[in-house]
Every structure is written in structure tokens, then in C-alpha cells.
Amino acid sequence: MRLKEGKNHHTYVVERIETELDLERRLEALGLTEGSRITILNNDKKGAMTVKFRGTRFALGRRIADSIFVKEDAA
């Protein structure tokens, strides 16, 4: 599923990121890579969403969240 479809306060594992190379490299520099755990703090389905990964909160736009594929975290 895509990150933008996730629910508030749920944790997911990043499976892949499908976006242009520059943006993918920027996300990697922030620590968002395949296998990373990401928690959705606020996803009101309108505008940017707030997420937390690697101990830091980030706001991601819908276009970026649409390019990140995740699965439910089993832990």
C-alpha cells in the first residue's frame, strides 16, 4: 500500500520508494530507506501528513507520500 493510505498512529515498514532520483536521494539522506520503520502521526487525507522516522518528525506532501510503498509493521 502507499504511505498516504496509512492510518494515524500506525507503524509501517518502507518496502520501496518510487520517485525521481533527486528526491529519493534526499529522502535517503534524511534516513528514509527501504526497511525503515515509519509512524504516521497525522494523516487527515487533505494536504501534508506528519510522520516520524529515525526519531524525528517530518511533514511529507501528498505527492511524496504517494511514492512511498509500505507494509504493516509486524512488531
C-alpha positions in Angstrom: 0.0 0.0 0.0 1.0 3.6 -0.4 2.0 5.7 2.7 -0.7 8.2 2.0 -3.3 5.4 2.6 -2.0 4.7 6.1 -3.8 5.3 9.4 -2.9 7.6 12.2 -0.7 6.2 14.9 0.1 3.1 12.9 3.7 2.0 12.2 4.8 0.7 8.8 7.9 -0.6 7.1 9.1 1.0 3.9 9.2 -1.5 1.1 10.2 0.8 -1.8 10.3 4.4 -2.9 9.4 5.2 -6.5 10.2 8.8 -7.2 12.7 10.8 -9.2 16.3 10.2 -8.3 17.0 13.6 -6.7 14.1 13.3 -4.3 14.9 9.6 -3.5 18.5 10.6 -2.6 17.2 13.4 -0.4 14.9 11.1 1.5 17.8 8.6 1.9 19.9 11.5 3.4 17.1 12.1 5.9 17.2 8.4 6.8 14.1 7.2 5.0 15.3 4.0 3.2 13.9 0.6 2.4 13.3 -1.3 5.6 12.9 1.8 7.7 10.0 2.0 10.3 7.8 5.0 9.8 4.9 6.0 12.1 2.1 8.2 10.9 1.3 10.9 13.4 -1.3 12.8 11.4 -2.9 11.9 8.1 -6.1 13.9 7.7 -6.3 13.0 4.0 -6.0 16.6 2.9 -2.6 18.3 2.4 0.6 17.3 4.1 0.9 14.4 6.5 3.1 14.3 9.6 5.3 11.2 10.1 8.1 10.1 12.4 11.1 8.0 11.5 14.5 7.7 13.0 13.3 9.7 16.0 12.4 12.8 14.0 9.1 14.3 12.9 8.7 15.3 9.3 5.9 16.7 7.2 5.5 15.0 3.8 3.4 16.3 0.9 0.8 14.1 -0.8 3.0 13.6 -3.9 5.9 12.2 -1.8 3.6 10.1 0.4 2.1 8.6 -2.8 5.5 7.4 -4.0 6.4 5.5 -0.8 5.2 2.0 -0.6 4.8 0.4 2.9 3.5 -2.7 4.7 2.2 -3.1 8.2 4.9 -3.5 10.8 4.5 -6.9 12.5 6.3 -5.8 15.7 
